[in-house]
Amino acid sequence: MRFKEKVVFVTGGTRGLGKAVAKAFLEEGARVAVNGRGVEAVEKFQEEFKGREAKAFAADILDYPGLEAVARDVVAGWGRIDILVNNAGITGPLASAEKTGKADFDSVIDVNVKGTFYASQIFGRQMIAQGAGRIVSISSQVGLFGDKGFLAYAVSKGAIQIMTRNLAFEWGKFGVTTCCLAPGFIAGGMNEGVVKRQRFVDFLSAKTPVGRMGKVEELAGCVLFLASDEAHYINGETIVMDGGLTGFDQESLVDFISKSRPSA
């Protein structure tokens, strides 16, 4: 088992892609803790992984003192934190730049950028004290070049890529390394609603040279590789897994939706 007795924390790990990542680490022998905002999701996670070395905390990623308390609890129980996966994030409503609401923009920036920084700082301090640690942050292919209708999301995911690079500059000397995963369209997680509508699946699949959306297990596998000892020298980098989407884009999602709407 690649991660036997390693202590892993996955933000937003009670559901979706975060839960899949948490499960993959558990199957490789890790001790895994996650957080989530909903009490029901936390209870479901605890029930599903009952008997495993897994913990779930009802804690908002933007509650800094609450997240500090979670980190202390994990360290008190398991002695250390070896790996942090910054997974928590939101997309926000699909809207052109001039129609993006202030509250929507602020919400995406808060969760995706501030939340990633808060978790990185809180758990990173523990890693610095240990003299070792690994941080893997989930960005997006959209964070590289943007996309129509995704301004706030693209800005936030681009910020995570720069944050990853900057943390590598500052924390490498402490034995703490960072990297970033930028997936394309994955058939799960925040795209669960999309994959229920075949026309969207067909459209998104046609946008990539491989002709399909990414699989949840492919994303989880990439995260585990980037968190492994084999990838330790990958520091500050953003790894793209998008089926070749970057540079192959034919039509934006917002244009596809607009074209599909019946004319007045």
N, C-alpha and C positions, 0 to 999 in steps of 0.2 A: 504493500500500500504506500503510495507516494507521499501521503500527508499524515502518516501515523502519528497521533498525539500532537500534531500541530494545532494551534489555536487560531481559528478563523472568525472574523466578524464580517457579516454581510449586511449593509444598510438596505432597508426596504426588502428584506429577505423573507417576509412571511407569505409572499404571493408572487405570481408571474415569473419573470426571468430570474429574479433574486432567489426565489425559492428553489428553482431548478439548479442554480449555482450552489446553493447551500446543500442540497441533496447530493450533488456530485462530489462535494468535498467530504461529506459524511461517508459516502461509499468508498472513499479513498483513505478512510481511517482518521479523519480530522475531528477535532472537537469544534463545533460550530455554534455561534451565537448570532442572532439576527434581531433586528428591530422592525417595528411596524406601527402605524398610527392607530389601527383599529383593534380593539380588544378581541373581537370575534376572530379576526385573522390570526392573531397571536395564539389564541386558544386552539384553533384548528391546527396550527403548526405544531404546537406542543403535543397535541393528541396524535397527529400523524407520525411524529418521530419519537413517541414515547418509548423509553428504554434505550434510546441512543444518547450519545453525549452531545445533546443539543439543547440550547436555551433560546427562548424568545422573550423579548421585552416590548411592552407597549410604550414606545417613546417616539416623539416627533423628532425628525432629523434637525429641525430648527430650534429645538429646546436645548440650548447649550448646556445649562446645568444638569438637565435630565440625562443628556448623552454622557456627560462626565460621570454621573452616578452609575450608568450602565457599564461604562468602561471599568470603573472601580470594582463593580460586582463581578465582571468577567475575570479580571486579574485576581481578585480575592479567591475565586473558585478554581481557576485553572493556572494561576501563577504568571501568565504572560499573554501577549497577543502577538502572534507571528505574522498574520496576514490580514489586511483590511481590503475588502472589496466595496468600493463606492458605487453602489448600484441604484440607490434611491433617485428617482427623477420623474418629472412630468413633461408632457408635450405642450399643453396649452391649446387653446382653440386655433383651428386653421384659419388664418386671416391675412390679408395683405398688410403691408407695413402701415399704411395710412389709416387702416381700420382696426389695428391692434389696440385693445384697451389698455390703459395704464395698469389697472389691477391685474389683468392677465399677464402682462409683461413682467410686472413686479413679482408675481407668484412664481413664474418659471425661473426667473433669476434667483429668487430666494431659495427655492428647493434645490435646483440643479447646481448653482454656483456656491451659495453660502453653505448649503447642506454638505456639499462635498468638502469644502474647506473646513467646516466645523469638525466633521468626522476625521479628516486627515490630521488636523492639529491635535485633537484630543487623543486619538489612538497613536499618532506619530510621536507624541511626547513619551508615551510608554515604550515605544520601539526604540527611541533614542536612548532612554534609560537602560534598556536591555542590551543595546549595542548591535541590534539587528532587527530587521522587519521588512515587509514587502507590502506595497500598496498598489492595487490594480483598480483603476477608475474606468467606469463605462462612459464613453463619450458617444459619438455618432459620426457616421460618414457625412451627415449634413453639417457637422461642425467644421469640416474642411473647406467647403466652398459655398455653403448656404443653399437654400432652396426656396422657391416662391411659396409664400404662405407660412413659412416656419421661422420667421425672423427671430423671435425671442428664444426659441429652442436652439436654433443654429448658433446664436450668440453665446448662449449658456454652454453648449457643448464645445464650442471653440475655446471658451474660457477654461474649461476643464483640461484641454490639451496643453494650454500654456501653463496652467497650474502644475500639471504633471512635470513639465520640463523644469519649472522653477524649483519645485521640491527636490528634483534630482540634483540640481546645482547645489542646494543648501544642505541636504540631508545625506548625500552619498558618503560623506566623510564620517558619518555616524553609523554606517552599516545599514542604513535604511534606503532602499531603492524603490523607484516608482515606475509605472508604465500605464499606458492608456489603451483601451480597446475601442475602436470605432466601427461598430457594426453597421451594415445596411439594413434593409427591411427584414426583420425576423418574424416568423410565423408564430407569434406568441407574445406574452407580456402586454405592453401597451397597444400592441397591434391585434389583440384578440378579437376586438370588434370588427376590424378590417377583414380578417381571414374568414369571417362568417359570410362575407359577401363575395361571391365568386368573381364578379367583374373587377373588383379591386385586386383580388389575388392574381387574376390574369394580367392586369395592367402592370402591377408591381413586378411580377415574374418576367414580363417582357422587357423590363427596364435593365435587366442584367444579362450578360453574355451566357451565363449558365442556365438561364431560363426558368428560374424558380426563386422563391424566397428562402432565406436562411432558416435552418432548423434550430430550435431551442438547445438541443444537445450539442450542436456545433458551437454555439456561443459559450455554453458552459465548459466545453472542452478547451476552448481558447483561453478562457479565464484561468482554468487549472494549469495549463501550460505556462502562462505568463506568471503565475504565482509559484511555479516550481523552481527548484534549484537549477534546472537546465536553462532557465531563462533569466537567471540572476544578472547577467551582464547586459541585458536589455534594460537600460535605465534612462528614463526621461522620454522614451519614444512613444509614438502613437502607432499602433498596429491596426491596419484596416482589414476588416473581413466583410466584404460586401458583394462577393460573387463577380467582381469586376465592374460594379456599377459606376465607380468613379471614372469620369471621362467618357462614359458610354451613354450617359443620360440622354434620352430622346424627347421626353415630354414631362413637364412637372405635374405633380399630383393635383395641384390647384387648377391647372389648365384642363386636366382630364375631367375633373368634377364640373367645372364651368361648362365645358363642351357637352357634358352628358345631361345637363339640366334642360328641361323643355323650354323653348323660347316663349316669351309672353305673347 
